[in-house]
């Protein structure tokens, strides 16, 4: 199981730089590109927190599952941060490092948003979904 996760992480990291270059590549200097990538990550992080809070609200009457959500999210953040530190280690100390790091954080955060949104759209009676349907 470790190989597929690593493969996905490497794919995401390489995809992120390509995606960020597409969004920030029109800029003329590295500083502006770094700022652009940082802003993109900040926006994704805000969206992640919004989706996470929606799930928390639906779990307000289920303390055990809410604790599992917190634990899972903390573990995911640890993984995301470690993966992005690793994937950007080749440029650490260079002027492109903030761009590569922020781009990785942004892409992985966007992926997590999509994963969490699935829980918000579970159909009534879906036994594999830990989040109750919206009222």
PyMOL commands that set and color helices and strands:
alter all, ss='L'
color gray80, all
select helices_A, chain A and resi 2-24+30-58+63-87+89-91+97-120
alter helices_A, ss='H'
color red, helices_A
deselect
rebuild
show_as cartoon
